[in-house]
């Protein structure tokens, strides 16, 4: 995980410099979580790990993953949705729905495993890697399926991050429309931030940057709905025998409730914040520092980074031979559909959004 954070920083600086941006004043568009799983896969497939390490790997995949999802809930506030406005939410819902429905249908048409299709659909529709690792426990997905889904989402999200900042101003007129498009058409949060930073550096458009970030955070809030929904759809489609084996807690896992409670805590704190204190106790600056540490540093980096490194260490590339490149066809088609829907909705509805 620590090595992945360093590698992501180096790669991010290279990507920003290649686009003519100043790496010193921008956040890396490359996710350390993604690099962690890649490093884990490489290590696992060069030489199997000694068995003494496997309990720790299992602990990271199961416990640390859930703890990371809970922590990132504090990054989200319902006030962000309100800032986007009533007109912006339908754009997000349309993009999410199109990704979930189309990817699930296309995955079934290609006769791929249902769990793999569910993971790719969640990653495409919601928030990339975070959605995949959140849905995986609810549908009993294994490490190999998680790794394939993450690779899928990372590839097409990266392509969107590099291309869309240059395409968006050619197709859309207002800053809000461009921000809505970037926030809905690109998968992972870090990739959306990277694309928004690129566009802001090219044009100096702060409104488009803020609109893209808030749109992505609004998509992330739907994680609390999609996890139980994905579990219910998977259970229904897998037959009665599978249904008997899955308990009610898989439909609404405890870590999803923790995610929601953290988001509510952030919302209440923002609502009660004064010029000096939050919740009448913490100084404002201390609260901001705390939310960054819990949500961004510990949740998004350390906990999820360690969990994804463990997923990589559990993944054997040989298992992918049975499915070949078909999952990438699903991911590519899903990315295109979500991008087109996001573009159309941003064009039709984005004119009514004002920030």
Order of alpha helices (4+ residues) and beta strands (2+ residues): alpha-alpha-alpha-alpha-alpha-alpha-alpha-alpha-alpha-alpha-alpha-alpha-alpha-alpha-alpha-beta-beta-alpha-alpha-alpha
